């Protein structure tokens, strides 16, 4: 039987994967809830926006793909 992760656990796991691969996640409140924006740290100190997702589950999948983490 598969283990079910809460949205908070999925968010924390996405942030951990992001940190380990030079990415970071910013939470942006919206009228409908929260958007999660993923950025990559560039060598010159700037940040490149990679995309955004609206649920922790989608965020975790997106961060995994950006980090080539399976």
VMD Tcl script that builds the backbone (N, CA, C; Angstrom):
set m [mol new atoms 210]
animate dup $m
set s [atomselect $m all]
$s set {name element resname resid chain x y z} {
  {N N UNK 1 A 0.837 -1.168 0.000}
  {CA C UNK 1 A 0.000 0.000 0.000}
  {C C UNK 1 A 0.888 1.239 0.000}
  {N N UNK 2 A 0.582 2.198 -0.841}
  {CA C UNK 2 A 1.385 3.410 -0.968}
  {C C UNK 2 A 1.151 4.329 0.223}
  {N N UNK 3 A 2.196 4.999 0.604}
  {CA C UNK 3 A 2.102 5.943 1.701}
  {C C UNK 3 A 1.619 7.280 1.153}
  {N N UNK 4 A 0.689 7.902 1.832}
  {CA C UNK 4 A 0.130 9.171 1.401}
  {C C UNK 4 A 0.820 10.290 2.184}
  {N N UNK 5 A 1.344 11.270 1.456}
  {CA C UNK 5 A 2.006 12.405 2.086}
  {C C UNK 5 A 1.052 13.587 2.136}
  {N N UNK 6 A 1.106 14.319 3.220}
  {CA C UNK 6 A 0.284 15.509 3.345}
  {C C UNK 6 A 0.849 16.600 2.435}
  {N N UNK 7 A 0.045 17.599 2.105}
  {CA C UNK 7 A 0.563 18.700 1.289}
  {C C UNK 7 A 1.788 19.377 1.909}
  {N N UNK 8 A 1.797 19.516 3.221}
  {CA C UNK 8 A 2.955 20.142 3.895}
  {C C UNK 8 A 4.210 19.296 3.721}
  {N N UNK 9 A 4.076 17.969 3.829}
  {CA C UNK 9 A 5.224 17.074 3.626}
  {C C UNK 9 A 5.726 17.166 2.195}
  {N N UNK 10 A 4.818 17.237 1.233}
  {CA C UNK 10 A 5.218 17.353 -0.167}
  {C C UNK 10 A 5.949 18.670 -0.408}
  {N N UNK 11 A 5.482 19.750 0.203}
  {CA C UNK 11 A 6.146 21.045 0.071}
  {C C UNK 11 A 7.551 20.994 0.662}
  {N N UNK 12 A 7.689 20.433 1.844}
  {CA C UNK 12 A 8.999 20.351 2.490}
  {C C UNK 12 A 9.962 19.492 1.672}
  {N N UNK 13 A 9.470 18.395 1.112}
  {CA C UNK 13 A 10.314 17.533 0.290}
  {C C UNK 13 A 10.746 18.269 -0.975}
  {N N UNK 14 A 9.848 19.024 -1.587}
  {CA C UNK 14 A 10.193 19.800 -2.779}
  {C C UNK 14 A 11.267 20.828 -2.451}
  {N N UNK 15 A 11.154 21.496 -1.319}
  {CA C UNK 15 A 12.155 22.488 -0.915}
  {C C UNK 15 A 13.512 21.837 -0.661}
  {N N UNK 16 A 13.505 20.658 -0.071}
  {CA C UNK 16 A 14.756 19.951 0.199}
  {C C UNK 16 A 15.434 19.544 -1.110}
  {N N UNK 17 A 14.684 18.985 -2.042}
  {CA C UNK 17 A 15.234 18.605 -3.347}
  {C C UNK 17 A 15.775 19.851 -4.045}
  {N N UNK 18 A 15.024 20.944 -3.983}
  {CA C UNK 18 A 15.449 22.188 -4.622}
  {C C UNK 18 A 16.779 22.670 -4.048}
  {N N UNK 19 A 16.901 22.727 -2.733}
  {CA C UNK 19 A 18.145 23.185 -2.098}
  {C C UNK 19 A 19.336 22.347 -2.521}
  {N N UNK 20 A 19.139 21.031 -2.590}
  {CA C UNK 20 A 20.237 20.124 -2.935}
  {C C UNK 20 A 20.707 20.279 -4.376}
  {N N UNK 21 A 19.894 20.930 -5.222}
  {CA C UNK 21 A 20.226 21.049 -6.639}
  {C C UNK 21 A 20.327 22.494 -7.115}
  {N N UNK 22 A 20.575 23.423 -6.208}
  {CA C UNK 22 A 20.790 24.814 -6.589}
  {C C UNK 22 A 19.538 25.567 -6.988}
  {N N UNK 23 A 18.389 25.108 -6.520}
  {CA C UNK 23 A 17.121 25.766 -6.796}
  {C C UNK 23 A 16.558 26.305 -5.487}
  {N N UNK 24 A 15.539 27.147 -5.592}
  {CA C UNK 24 A 14.796 27.530 -4.390}
  {C C UNK 24 A 13.355 27.820 -4.756}
  {N N UNK 25 A 12.495 27.732 -3.767}
  {CA C UNK 25 A 11.054 27.880 -3.954}
  {C C UNK 25 A 10.577 29.090 -3.155}
  {N N UNK 26 A 9.764 29.925 -3.794}
  {CA C UNK 26 A 9.150 31.074 -3.124}
  {C C UNK 26 A 7.642 30.882 -3.110}
  {N N UNK 27 A 7.027 31.139 -1.969}
  {CA C UNK 27 A 5.572 31.059 -1.851}
  {C C UNK 27 A 4.991 32.445 -2.116}
  {N N UNK 28 A 4.018 32.512 -3.009}
  {CA C UNK 28 A 3.369 33.781 -3.344}
  {C C UNK 28 A 1.872 33.659 -3.063}
  {N N UNK 29 A 1.359 34.388 -2.075}
  {CA C UNK 29 A -0.079 34.320 -1.799}
  {C C UNK 29 A -0.880 34.948 -2.942}
  {N N UNK 30 A -1.986 34.319 -3.274}
  {CA C UNK 30 A -2.898 34.832 -4.289}
  {C C UNK 30 A -4.307 34.837 -3.719}
  {N N UNK 31 A -5.241 35.353 -4.482}
  {CA C UNK 31 A -6.629 35.382 -4.032}
  {C C UNK 31 A -7.204 33.975 -3.898}
  {N N UNK 32 A -6.709 33.041 -4.709}
  {CA C UNK 32 A -7.226 31.670 -4.695}
  {C C UNK 32 A -6.468 30.744 -3.755}
  {N N UNK 33 A -5.362 31.188 -3.206}
  {CA C UNK 33 A -4.557 30.329 -2.341}
  {C C UNK 33 A -3.101 30.747 -2.393}
  {N N UNK 34 A -2.230 29.810 -2.763}
  {CA C UNK 34 A -0.798 30.075 -2.827}
  {C C UNK 34 A -0.232 29.536 -4.125}
  {N N UNK 35 A 0.636 30.326 -4.751}
  {CA C UNK 35 A 1.418 29.859 -5.890}
  {C C UNK 35 A 2.835 29.611 -5.405}
  {N N UNK 36 A 3.461 28.577 -5.917}
  {CA C UNK 36 A 4.829 28.229 -5.579}
  {C C UNK 36 A 5.676 28.484 -6.819}
  {N N UNK 37 A 6.647 29.398 -6.705}
  {CA C UNK 37 A 7.494 29.773 -7.829}
  {C C UNK 37 A 8.877 29.165 -7.611}
  {N N UNK 38 A 9.397 28.513 -8.654}
  {CA C UNK 38 A 10.698 27.839 -8.578}
  {C C UNK 38 A 11.731 28.665 -9.336}
  {N N UNK 39 A 12.874 28.893 -8.690}
  {CA C UNK 39 A 13.979 29.647 -9.276}
  {C C UNK 39 A 15.256 28.806 -9.237}
  {N N UNK 40 A 16.167 29.084 -10.179}
  {CA C UNK 40 A 17.506 28.488 -10.176}
  {C C UNK 40 A 18.495 29.599 -9.865}
  {N N UNK 41 A 19.432 29.332 -8.948}
  {CA C UNK 41 A 20.475 30.306 -8.635}
  {C C UNK 41 A 21.528 30.274 -9.742}
  {N N UNK 42 A 21.852 31.436 -10.274}
  {CA C UNK 42 A 22.858 31.536 -11.321}
  {C C UNK 42 A 24.215 31.870 -10.702}
  {N N UNK 43 A 25.310 31.555 -11.398}
  {CA C UNK 43 A 26.651 31.802 -10.838}
  {C C UNK 43 A 26.904 33.271 -10.475}
  {N N UNK 44 A 26.297 34.211 -11.189}
  {CA C UNK 44 A 26.536 35.630 -10.895}
  {C C UNK 44 A 25.644 36.162 -9.772}
  {N N UNK 45 A 24.897 35.296 -9.109}
  {CA C UNK 45 A 24.079 35.692 -7.967}
  {C C UNK 45 A 22.627 35.991 -8.295}
  {N N UNK 46 A 22.304 36.080 -9.564}
  {CA C UNK 46 A 20.916 36.334 -9.944}
  {C C UNK 46 A 20.109 35.040 -9.858}
  {N N UNK 47 A 18.809 35.193 -10.023}
  {CA C UNK 47 A 17.916 34.031 -10.002}
  {C C UNK 47 A 17.142 33.983 -11.310}
  {N N UNK 48 A 17.030 32.793 -11.886}
  {CA C UNK 48 A 16.250 32.599 -13.110}
  {C C UNK 48 A 14.970 31.864 -12.740}
  {N N UNK 49 A 13.852 32.435 -13.113}
  {CA C UNK 49 A 12.563 31.811 -12.820}
  {C C UNK 49 A 12.339 30.634 -13.767}
  {N N UNK 50 A 12.015 29.482 -13.206}
  {CA C UNK 50 A 11.781 28.281 -14.001}
  {C C UNK 50 A 10.306 28.012 -14.228}
  {N N UNK 51 A 9.462 28.407 -13.289}
  {CA C UNK 51 A 8.031 28.178 -13.441}
  {C C UNK 51 A 7.322 28.268 -12.109}
  {N N UNK 52 A 6.002 28.095 -12.170}
  {CA C UNK 52 A 5.222 28.124 -10.936}
  {C C UNK 52 A 4.172 27.029 -10.973}
  {N N UNK 53 A 3.760 26.610 -9.804}
  {CA C UNK 53 A 2.725 25.603 -9.647}
  {C C UNK 53 A 1.808 26.051 -8.519}
  {N N UNK 54 A 0.589 25.527 -8.508}
  {CA C UNK 54 A -0.383 25.989 -7.513}
  {C C UNK 54 A -0.672 24.968 -6.415}
  {N N UNK 55 A -0.145 23.749 -6.526}
  {CA C UNK 55 A -0.353 22.757 -5.466}
  {C C UNK 55 A 0.994 22.166 -5.048}
  {N N UNK 56 A 1.117 21.749 -3.797}
  {CA C UNK 56 A 2.366 21.133 -3.353}
  {C C UNK 56 A 2.719 19.867 -4.140}
  {N N UNK 57 A 1.719 19.087 -4.527}
  {CA C UNK 57 A 1.967 17.869 -5.301}
  {C C UNK 57 A 2.589 18.205 -6.661}
  {N N UNK 58 A 2.007 19.175 -7.350}
  {CA C UNK 58 A 2.539 19.593 -8.651}
  {C C UNK 58 A 3.916 20.235 -8.485}
  {N N UNK 59 A 4.114 20.972 -7.394}
  {CA C UNK 59 A 5.410 21.587 -7.115}
  {C C UNK 59 A 6.486 20.531 -6.970}
  {N N UNK 60 A 6.208 19.484 -6.208}
  {CA C UNK 60 A 7.196 18.429 -5.992}
  {C C UNK 60 A 7.574 17.745 -7.308}
  {N N UNK 61 A 6.593 17.460 -8.150}
  {CA C UNK 61 A 6.878 16.846 -9.457}
  {C C UNK 61 A 7.716 17.769 -10.324}
  {N N UNK 62 A 7.378 19.070 -10.329}
  {CA C UNK 62 A 8.098 20.038 -11.147}
  {C C UNK 62 A 9.543 20.197 -10.689}
  {N N UNK 63 A 9.750 20.324 -9.374}
  {CA C UNK 63 A 11.106 20.463 -8.836}
  {C C UNK 63 A 11.929 19.216 -9.160}
  {N N UNK 64 A 11.319 18.046 -9.043}
  {CA C UNK 64 A 12.017 16.801 -9.364}
  {C C UNK 64 A 12.473 16.786 -10.819}
  {N N UNK 65 A 11.612 17.233 -11.705}
  {CA C UNK 65 A 11.977 17.274 -13.133}
  {C C UNK 65 A 13.069 18.304 -13.394}
  {N N UNK 66 A 12.976 19.465 -12.765}
  {CA C UNK 66 A 13.997 20.508 -12.954}
  {C C UNK 66 A 15.351 20.068 -12.428}
  {N N UNK 67 A 15.351 19.272 -11.379}
  {CA C UNK 67 A 16.598 18.825 -10.751}
  {C C UNK 67 A 17.091 17.500 -11.324}
  {N N UNK 68 A 16.335 16.919 -12.267}
  {CA C UNK 68 A 16.647 15.591 -12.804}
  {C C UNK 68 A 16.781 14.579 -11.688}
  {N N UNK 69 A 15.892 14.661 -10.740}
  {CA C UNK 69 A 15.873 13.791 -9.570}
  {C C UNK 69 A 14.695 12.835 -9.714}
  {N N UNK 70 A 14.941 11.555 -9.531}
  {CA C UNK 70 A 13.851 10.568 -9.689}
  {C C UNK 70 A 13.540 9.916 -8.388}
}
mol reanalyze $m
mol bondsrecalc $m
mol representation Tube
mol addrep $m
